Amino acid sequence: MQHGSTSVSRSILLVRTDPCVPNPAAARSMLETALEPLSEFDIDTTEVREQAEEIQRQKQQVAQQLQQIQEQQDEPVRGMFR
């Protein structure tokens, strides 16, 4: 039994990203460049942008910490054998 027909537009939007690291920058890009042009409304991406900036800051901090650890490991060991 069919109750009338409705036309519903559908789209699938995919963004390639690392499954272990959230990527709000990719989500924001998809929203602004792909979804907004298809929709009849503006999408506020302020929160997504802020999350992207925070994740970027955290990634930079981790990279700096790893670099410091590696530099400490590369220093010659001074101990009882010198």
NUTI-167949 format. One record per residue: x, y, z of N, C-alpha, C in turn; residue number from 1. Coordinates in pm, 1 decimal. Example, Ala and Ser with C-alpha at 12.3 -4.5 7.8 and 13.67 -1.06 7.14 Angstrom:
BEGIN
n.u: 1319.0 n.v: -569.0 n.w: 780.0 ca.u: 1230.0 ca.v: -450.0 ca.w: 780.0 c.u: 1320.0 c.v: -330.0 c.w: 780.0 num: 1
n.u: 1285.0 n.v: -225.0 n.w: 708.0 ca.u: 1367.0 ca.v: -106.0 ca.w: 714.0 c.u: 1290.0 c.v: 3.0 c.w: 787.0 num: 2
***
This chain:
BEGIN
n.u: 84.2 n.v: -117.3 n.w: 0.0 ca.u: 0.0 ca.v: 0.0 ca.w: 0.0 c.u: 89.1 c.v: 124.1 c.w: 0.0 num: 1
n.u: 68.7 n.v: 211.0 n.w: -92.7 ca.u: 149.0 ca.v: 331.6 ca.w: -104.5 c.u: 64.6 c.v: 452.9 c.w: -66.2 num: 2
n.u: 116.2 n.v: 536.8 n.w: 23.7 ca.u: 44.6 ca.v: 653.5 ca.w: 74.7 c.u: 95.2 c.v: 782.1 c.w: 10.7 num: 3
n.u: 90.0 n.v: 794.2 n.w: -115.2 ca.u: 136.7 ca.v: 916.1 ca.w: -180.6 c.u: 287.7 c.v: 912.7 c.w: -198.9 num: 4
n.u: 335.4 n.v: 999.3 n.w: -280.6 ca.u: 479.8 ca.v: 1000.5 ca.w: -302.0 c.u: 537.0 c.v: 1134.3 c.w: -256.0 num: 5
n.u: 649.4 n.v: 1124.6 n.w: -195.1 ca.u: 719.1 ca.v: 1244.3 ca.w: -149.1 c.u: 857.3 c.v: 1243.0 c.w: -210.9 num: 6
n.u: 897.7 n.v: 1356.3 n.w: -258.1 ca.u: 1030.8 ca.v: 1367.9 ca.w: -316.0 c.u: 1125.8 c.v: 1420.1 c.w: -208.5 num: 7
n.u: 1222.4 n.v: 1338.6 n.w: -173.2 ca.u: 1321.1 ca.v: 1376.4 ca.w: -72.1 c.u: 1458.7 c.v: 1368.9 c.w: -135.7 num: 8
n.u: 1527.9 n.v: 1480.1 n.w: -132.5 ca.u: 1664.8 ca.v: 1481.6 ca.w: -184.3 c.u: 1758.7 c.v: 1425.7 c.w: -79.0 num: 9
n.u: 1852.1 n.v: 1346.4 n.w: -125.0 ca.u: 1950.5 ca.v: 1287.7 ca.w: -34.0 c.u: 2089.2 c.v: 1308.4 c.w: -89.2 num: 10
n.u: 2180.9 n.v: 1328.5 n.w: 2.0 ca.u: 2321.5 ca.v: 1340.4 ca.w: -34.7 c.u: 2405.5 c.v: 1272.5 c.w: 71.5 num: 11
n.u: 2517.7 n.v: 1220.9 n.w: 30.4 ca.u: 2614.2 ca.v: 1164.3 ca.w: 124.8 c.u: 2740.7 c.v: 1247.5 c.w: 112.9 num: 12
n.u: 2785.8 n.v: 1296.8 n.w: 226.1 ca.u: 2907.0 ca.v: 1377.6 ca.w: 230.0 c.u: 3009.9 c.v: 1305.4 c.w: 316.0 num: 13
n.u: 3125.5 n.v: 1276.5 n.w: 259.9 ca.u: 3230.5 ca.v: 1205.7 ca.w: 331.3 c.u: 3355.8 c.v: 1291.7 c.w: 337.1 num: 14
n.u: 3421.2 n.v: 1287.0 n.w: 449.8 ca.u: 3547.1 ca.v: 1357.6 ca.w: 467.2 c.u: 3649.5 c.v: 1255.6 c.w: 514.0 num: 15
n.u: 3762.0 n.v: 1248.9 n.w: 445.5 ca.u: 3867.3 ca.v: 1156.2 ca.w: 485.6 c.u: 3936.9 c.v: 1212.9 c.w: 609.1 num: 16
n.u: 3947.8 n.v: 1129.1 n.w: 711.8 ca.u: 4011.0 ca.v: 1172.4 ca.w: 835.8 c.u: 4063.1 c.v: 1051.4 c.w: 911.3 num: 17
n.u: 4149.7 n.v: 1074.4 n.w: 1005.8 ca.u: 4204.4 ca.v: 968.6 ca.w: 1091.1 c.u: 4097.3 c.v: 928.9 c.w: 1192.2 num: 18
n.u: 4061.0 n.v: 801.9 n.w: 1200.5 ca.u: 3954.7 ca.v: 761.4 ca.w: 1292.6 c.u: 3992.3 c.v: 776.8 c.w: 1440.2 num: 19
n.u: 4120.7 n.v: 790.9 n.w: 1469.5 ca.u: 4165.0 ca.v: 803.3 ca.w: 1609.4 c.u: 4174.5 c.v: 948.1 c.w: 1656.5 num: 20
n.u: 4172.8 n.v: 1042.4 n.w: 1564.1 ca.u: 4188.0 ca.v: 1183.4 ca.w: 1599.8 c.u: 4070.8 c.v: 1262.5 c.w: 1542.3 num: 21
n.u: 3993.5 n.v: 1328.3 n.w: 1626.9 ca.u: 3883.5 ca.v: 1409.8 ca.w: 1574.6 c.u: 3937.6 c.v: 1517.4 c.w: 1480.9 num: 22
n.u: 3862.1 n.v: 1549.7 n.w: 1379.3 ca.u: 3907.6 ca.v: 1649.4 ca.w: 1282.7 c.u: 3797.0 c.v: 1751.3 c.w: 1256.5 num: 23
n.u: 3777.2 n.v: 1843.4 n.w: 1351.8 ca.u: 3673.9 ca.v: 1943.4 ca.w: 1332.3 c.u: 3702.2 c.v: 2035.5 c.w: 1214.5 num: 24
n.u: 3828.3 n.v: 2053.1 n.w: 1176.5 ca.u: 3860.0 ca.v: 2137.3 ca.w: 1060.8 c.u: 3801.7 c.v: 2075.4 c.w: 933.9 num: 25
n.u: 3812.6 n.v: 1943.5 n.w: 920.8 ca.u: 3754.2 ca.v: 1875.2 ca.w: 804.7 c.u: 3601.8 c.v: 1883.6 c.w: 809.0 num: 26
n.u: 3545.6 n.v: 1870.0 n.w: 928.9 ca.u: 3399.5 ca.v: 1881.3 ca.w: 942.6 c.u: 3352.8 c.v: 2021.5 c.w: 904.4 num: 27
n.u: 3426.3 n.v: 2122.3 n.w: 949.4 ca.u: 3390.3 ca.v: 2260.9 ca.w: 916.7 c.u: 3398.0 c.v: 2283.8 c.w: 765.6 num: 28
n.u: 3502.9 n.v: 2234.5 n.w: 705.5 ca.u: 3518.6 ca.v: 2250.0 ca.w: 560.7 c.u: 3402.8 c.v: 2184.1 c.w: 486.3 num: 29
n.u: 3365.3 n.v: 2065.6 n.w: 529.5 ca.u: 3254.4 ca.v: 1995.5 ca.w: 465.1 c.u: 3124.6 c.v: 2073.4 c.w: 481.3 num: 30
n.u: 3101.6 n.v: 2126.0 n.w: 602.1 ca.u: 2979.4 ca.v: 2202.7 ca.w: 626.4 c.u: 2974.2 c.v: 2327.9 c.w: 539.1 num: 31
n.u: 3085.0 n.v: 2400.9 n.w: 533.7 ca.u: 3085.5 ca.v: 2529.7 ca.w: 463.1 c.u: 3090.7 c.v: 2515.8 c.w: 311.1 num: 32
n.u: 3166.2 n.v: 2418.8 n.w: 262.2 ca.u: 3184.7 ca.v: 2410.8 ca.w: 117.3 c.u: 3091.9 c.v: 2312.1 c.w: 48.5 num: 33
n.u: 3036.7 n.v: 2218.0 n.w: 124.6 ca.u: 2951.4 ca.v: 2117.4 ca.w: 61.3 c.u: 2805.6 c.v: 2125.7 c.w: 107.5 num: 34
n.u: 2783.4 n.v: 2133.3 n.w: 236.9 ca.u: 2646.7 ca.v: 2128.1 ca.w: 287.0 c.u: 2572.7 c.v: 2260.9 c.w: 273.2 num: 35
n.u: 2637.7 n.v: 2371.6 n.w: 310.8 ca.u: 2569.5 ca.v: 2501.5 ca.w: 302.0 c.u: 2519.4 c.v: 2533.3 c.w: 161.1 num: 36
n.u: 2600.3 n.v: 2508.9 n.w: 56.9 ca.u: 2548.2 ca.v: 2537.6 ca.w: -77.9 c.u: 2426.4 c.v: 2452.5 c.w: -115.9 num: 37
n.u: 2412.3 n.v: 2335.4 n.w: -55.1 ca.u: 2298.2 ca.v: 2248.2 ca.w: -85.1 c.u: 2174.1 c.v: 2283.6 c.w: -4.6 num: 38
n.u: 2194.9 n.v: 2353.8 n.w: 106.7 ca.u: 2082.7 ca.v: 2383.8 ca.w: 195.3 c.u: 2034.0 c.v: 2526.8 c.w: 175.3 num: 39
n.u: 1923.2 n.v: 2555.2 n.w: 236.6 ca.u: 1866.5 ca.v: 2689.3 ca.w: 225.9 c.u: 1891.9 c.v: 2770.2 c.w: 352.7 num: 40
n.u: 1989.7 n.v: 2730.5 n.w: 431.7 ca.u: 2018.1 ca.v: 2801.5 ca.w: 555.7 c.u: 2168.1 c.v: 2804.9 c.w: 580.0 num: 41
n.u: 2209.5 n.v: 2900.3 n.w: 663.6 ca.u: 2349.9 ca.v: 2911.3 ca.w: 701.8 c.u: 2375.2 c.v: 2822.4 c.w: 823.4 num: 42
n.u: 2492.0 n.v: 2764.9 n.w: 827.4 ca.u: 2529.9 ca.v: 2679.0 ca.w: 938.7 c.u: 2639.8 c.v: 2749.9 c.w: 1016.6 num: 43
n.u: 2616.4 n.v: 2769.9 n.w: 1145.9 ca.u: 2714.7 ca.v: 2836.0 ca.w: 1231.1 c.u: 2825.2 c.v: 2736.6 c.w: 1265.3 num: 44
n.u: 2945.5 n.v: 2762.5 n.w: 1217.1 ca.u: 3057.7 ca.v: 2671.9 ca.w: 1240.2 c.u: 3156.2 c.v: 2728.1 c.w: 1342.8 num: 45
n.u: 3113.0 n.v: 2826.7 n.w: 1420.0 ca.u: 3202.1 ca.v: 2888.5 ca.w: 1518.7 c.u: 3255.2 c.v: 2786.5 c.w: 1618.3 num: 46
n.u: 3167.9 n.v: 2705.8 n.w: 1674.0 ca.u: 3211.0 ca.v: 2606.8 ca.w: 1773.7 c.u: 3305.1 c.v: 2503.2 c.w: 1712.1 num: 47
n.u: 3276.0 n.v: 2461.8 n.w: 1590.8 ca.u: 3361.9 ca.v: 2364.8 ca.w: 1522.6 c.u: 3500.1 c.v: 2426.3 c.w: 1497.8 num: 48
n.u: 3503.7 n.v: 2553.8 n.w: 1457.6 ca.u: 3631.7 ca.v: 2622.6 ca.w: 1435.2 c.u: 3711.6 c.v: 2629.5 c.w: 1564.9 num: 49
n.u: 3644.4 n.v: 2663.0 n.w: 1674.9 ca.u: 3711.8 ca.v: 2672.2 ca.w: 1804.9 c.u: 3767.4 c.v: 2535.8 c.w: 1847.1 num: 50
n.u: 3691.5 n.v: 2430.4 n.w: 1823.1 ca.u: 3740.0 ca.v: 2295.7 ca.w: 1855.9 c.u: 3861.1 c.v: 2259.5 c.w: 1770.7 num: 51
n.u: 3857.4 n.v: 2296.7 n.w: 1643.7 ca.u: 3970.9 ca.v: 2269.7 ca.w: 1554.9 c.u: 4096.0 c.v: 2340.8 c.w: 1605.1 num: 52
n.u: 4080.9 n.v: 2466.0 n.w: 1647.2 ca.u: 4195.2 ca.v: 2542.1 ca.w: 1698.1 c.u: 4250.2 c.v: 2479.5 c.w: 1826.1 num: 53
n.u: 4161.8 n.v: 2434.7 n.w: 1914.5 ca.u: 4205.1 ca.v: 2373.0 ca.w: 2040.0 c.u: 4277.9 c.v: 2241.1 c.w: 2013.9 num: 54
n.u: 4226.1 n.v: 2160.4 n.w: 1924.8 ca.u: 4291.8 ca.v: 2033.6 ca.w: 1892.0 c.u: 4427.9 c.v: 2060.1 c.w: 1828.9 num: 55
n.u: 4438.2 n.v: 2161.4 n.w: 1743.7 ca.u: 4566.2 ca.v: 2196.3 ca.w: 1682.8 c.u: 4666.8 c.v: 2238.6 c.w: 1790.2 num: 56
n.u: 4622.4 n.v: 2318.0 n.w: 1887.5 ca.u: 4711.8 ca.v: 2358.9 ca.w: 1997.6 c.u: 4759.3 c.v: 2236.3 c.w: 2076.2 num: 57
n.u: 4668.6 n.v: 2144.8 n.w: 2103.9 ca.u: 4704.9 ca.v: 2024.4 ca.w: 2178.3 c.u: 4803.2 c.v: 1937.7 c.w: 2100.3 num: 58
n.u: 4783.2 n.v: 1925.9 n.w: 1970.7 ca.u: 4875.5 ca.v: 1847.8 ca.w: 1887.1 c.u: 5014.2 c.v: 1910.6 c.w: 1886.7 num: 59
n.u: 5020.2 n.v: 2043.8 n.w: 1882.2 ca.u: 5149.2 ca.v: 2112.4 ca.w: 1886.5 c.u: 5219.6 c.v: 2090.3 c.w: 2020.0 num: 60
n.u: 5144.3 n.v: 2092.6 n.w: 2129.7 ca.u: 5202.7 ca.v: 2068.4 ca.w: 2261.5 c.u: 5259.7 c.v: 1926.8 c.w: 2270.4 num: 61
n.u: 5186.1 n.v: 1829.7 n.w: 2220.6 ca.u: 5233.0 ca.v: 1691.4 ca.w: 2223.0 c.u: 5359.2 c.v: 1677.6 c.w: 2138.1 num: 62
n.u: 5362.3 n.v: 1741.0 n.w: 2021.4 ca.u: 5479.8 ca.v: 1735.3 ca.w: 1934.7 c.u: 5602.0 c.v: 1796.6 c.w: 2004.4 num: 63
n.u: 5582.4 n.v: 1908.4 n.w: 2072.7 ca.u: 5693.1 ca.v: 1970.8 ca.w: 2145.8 c.u: 5741.9 c.v: 1881.5 c.w: 2258.1 num: 64
n.u: 5650.0 n.v: 1819.3 n.w: 2330.6 ca.u: 5688.6 ca.v: 1728.8 ca.w: 2439.0 c.u: 5766.5 c.v: 1609.8 c.w: 2385.5 num: 65
n.u: 5720.4 n.v: 1554.3 n.w: 2275.3 ca.u: 5791.6 ca.v: 1440.7 ca.w: 2215.1 c.u: 5930.4 c.v: 1481.3 c.w: 2168.8 num: 66
n.u: 5942.4 n.v: 1601.1 n.w: 2113.1 ca.u: 6072.8 ca.v: 1649.9 ca.w: 2067.9 c.u: 6166.8 c.v: 1667.0 c.w: 2187.6 num: 67
n.u: 6118.0 n.v: 1720.8 n.w: 2297.5 ca.u: 6200.1 ca.v: 1737.3 ca.w: 2417.1 c.u: 6246.0 c.v: 1602.0 c.w: 2471.2 num: 68
n.u: 6156.9 n.v: 1504.5 n.w: 2471.9 ca.u: 6193.0 ca.v: 1370.7 ca.w: 2519.6 c.u: 6300.9 c.v: 1311.1 c.w: 2430.7 num: 69
n.u: 6284.7 n.v: 1326.9 n.w: 2300.0 ca.u: 6383.2 ca.v: 1271.0 ca.w: 2207.2 c.u: 6517.6 c.v: 1339.8 c.w: 2223.9 num: 70
n.u: 6517.9 n.v: 1471.1 n.w: 2242.6 ca.u: 6643.1 ca.v: 1543.8 ca.w: 2263.1 c.u: 6712.2 c.v: 1497.1 c.w: 2391.2 num: 71
n.u: 6635.0 n.v: 1471.1 n.w: 2495.6 ca.u: 6693.0 ca.v: 1422.9 ca.w: 2620.7 c.u: 6752.7 c.v: 1284.0 c.w: 2603.1 num: 72
n.u: 6688.6 n.v: 1201.4 n.w: 2522.4 ca.u: 6739.2 ca.v: 1066.0 ca.w: 2499.0 c.u: 6863.2 c.v: 1067.5 c.w: 2411.5 num: 73
n.u: 6876.0 n.v: 1168.4 n.w: 2325.3 ca.u: 6991.4 ca.v: 1178.2 ca.w: 2235.5 c.u: 7114.6 c.v: 1233.0 c.w: 2305.8 num: 74
n.u: 7098.0 n.v: 1294.5 n.w: 2422.4 ca.u: 7213.2 ca.v: 1348.0 ca.w: 2495.5 c.u: 7299.9 c.v: 1232.5 c.w: 2544.2 num: 75
n.u: 7432.4 n.v: 1252.3 n.w: 2539.5 ca.u: 7520.6 ca.v: 1145.1 ca.w: 2589.0 c.u: 7497.2 c.v: 1122.8 c.w: 2738.0 num: 76
n.u: 7502.6 n.v: 998.3 n.w: 2775.6 ca.u: 7482.4 ca.v: 962.3 ca.w: 2915.7 c.u: 7612.4 c.v: 982.5 c.w: 2989.5 num: 77
n.u: 7609.6 n.v: 1062.3 n.w: 3094.4 ca.u: 7726.5 ca.v: 1085.2 ca.w: 3177.2 c.u: 7706.4 c.v: 1008.3 c.w: 3306.4 num: 78
n.u: 7794.4 n.v: 918.2 n.w: 3331.0 ca.u: 7775.8 ca.v: 838.8 ca.w: 3450.4 c.u: 7909.1 c.v: 787.5 c.w: 3502.3 num: 79
n.u: 7904.4 n.v: 673.7 n.w: 3564.2 ca.u: 8022.3 ca.v: 621.6 ca.w: 3631.0 c.u: 8125.9 c.v: 565.2 c.w: 3535.1 num: 80
n.u: 8095.5 n.v: 549.3 n.w: 3409.1 ca.u: 8190.6 ca.v: 493.5 ca.w: 3314.0 c.u: 8271.8 c.v: 598.5 c.w: 3241.8 num: 81
n.u: 8261.6 n.v: 724.3 n.w: 3277.1 ca.u: 8338.0 ca.v: 829.9 ca.w: 3210.4 c.u: 8438.1 c.v: 887.8 c.w: 3301.2 num: 82
***
